[in-house]
Amino acid sequence: MKSPGSFATNRPFDLDEAIIRRFERRIMVGLPAAENREKILRTLLAKEKVEDLDFKELGVMTEGYSGSDLKNLCTTAAYRPVRELIQQERKKDLEKKRNAEEGQSAEGNSDEKEEAAEERVITLRPLNMEDMRQAKNQVAASFASEGSVMSELKQWNDLYGEGGSRKKQQLSYFL
């Protein structure tokens, strides 16, 4: 009894032909197209609060990004509102220290108590297109879609993969 199995590699050209021959199916999974990148981004950001994100534009501007690259992009973008909140909190702390050093009156202390009650609820602003653009400046595609590795993968797929040249050049026994 055969048990199903799967094997994945990003270096198929390093495999021995005897191993390649034993695989029933050889399917190349390339980089996602723009509409698929859009779907991936929608999935990755489904639980995030977003504001005016143009997923079509994001799909276009992330040409050459893999699924992993898109995840890194979303993570980097999600940190921007967090960093802004931390900076705001630091500024508030510095202002409190300055006010305490200057020795504010009793009225100032009551204002501080009200602010402390308000600060207990921390809300992050939603992600927006600027967050994604800034993240794109920090997160590049992990490899060039027209680079040497991709051309080697395409060449291997033409030789050994599904729909490759070996399938296209089947000879007929009836000439």
N, C-alpha and C positions, 0 to 999 in steps of 0.2 A: 504494500500500500504506500503510495506516494503522499507525502505531506507537502502542502503548498509552501513556497518560500519566496522571498524577494531579496534582491540585492541591489544596492545603489552605490554609484561611485561618480566622482567628478573627474576621474582619470581613467576612462575605459581603454584608452590606447596603451596603457601599461599592462593590460591583461593578456595572458597567453591565449593563442587561438584555440587551444584545446579546452580552455575554460569557457571562452566565448561560445564555442560550438554547443556546449551543454545547456545554455540558456534558451528556453523556448521562445521567449519574447525579449526584444531589445528595443526599448522605447526611450527616445531622447526627450527629456523635459527641459525645454529652454527657459529663457527669461520670460516673465509674464508680459503680455501686450498691454497697451494703455487701458483698455476696458477691464482687464483682469487686475491690473494694479489698482484701479479705482475700486473694484470689489474688495480687494485685500485691505485697502485703506479703510473702507467703510466697516469691514469686520473688525479691524484692529481698534478703531475709534468708536465702536458701537456703544461702549459703556462710559465714554467720556462726554463731558459737557462741551459742545462745540457751538461756535457762533459763525455763521456765514462762511462755512468751508465750501469751496467749489471743488468737489471731488473729481469732476472732469478735468479741470485745470491741473489738479494734483497728479492725476494719472498721466497727463501729458508731460508735466515738468519732471517726472521721476523716470524718464526714459533710461533703460539700462539697469534699473534697480531690481534686485531679487526680492523675494518675500522677506528674507532676513534683513536686507537693507531697509525695506519699508518699515519693519518693526523697529529698527534702530532709529529711523527718522521720527516715527511717532513718539518713541520714548524721549528722544531729545527735545521734541516740540513740547511734550507734556511737562518737562522740567522748567520751561520758561515761566509760566505763571507761579510755580513754586518759588523760583528764585526771586521773582518780583515781590512776592509776599514776605519772604525772608528779609529782603532789603527794606521793605516798609516797616517791618517789626523792629529791625535794628535802628532805623531812624527814630521810631517812637521811643525806644529804650534810651537812645542818646538824648532825646529831648527831655525825658523824665529825669535823667541824671543831671542835666543842666539846670532844670527847674528846681530840683532838690538842692543843688549846690547854691543856687541863688536865694534859696529860702523863701519859698512862696507862702502866701497867706493861707488861712484856713479855707477860704473859698476855693483856692487852687487845689487843695487836697480833696475837697468834695467832688470837683471835676474829675480828678484822677480816679476816684472810686467809681464814677459813672463810666469812664473809659475802660476800666478794668472789667466791669460787667459786660460791656459791649465786646471786648476782645475775646471773650470766652467762645464766641461763635466765629469760627474762621471759615471763610468761604473763598475758594479760588475762582478766579475769573475763567470763563470758558476759553477753550483753544480757538484761535482764529487763523486766518491765512498768513498773517505776518509771522506767527509762531512757526508755521510750516516752512515758510520761506527762509527764516533764520536758521531753522534746523537743517534745511537742505544745504546751506552754506557750510555746515559743520559735518554733515554725513554724506559722503560721496558713495557712488556705486562701488561695490567691492571689486569688480573687474570690468574692463572695457568690453562692450558687446561686440566690437569689431576687432578685438585683440587677438593675439596668437593662440591663446587657449581656446577661445570660442571657435576660431577657424579650425583648430585641430578636432574639437568636438563635432563640428559639422562634417568634417571629412570622415571621421570615424563612423558617424551616423550614416553617411552615404555608403560606406563600405559594408557595415554590419547591422545597422539599425533597421527598424520597421520602415518600409517604404524606401529603403536605400536602393542603390544601383543593382544589387544582386537580385532583388525582387523584380525590378523593372526589366532585367535582361534575361528573363526565363526563355529558354529555348524550347521550341516545339518539336515533338517527335515526328510530327507530320509535316514534312517540307513540301 
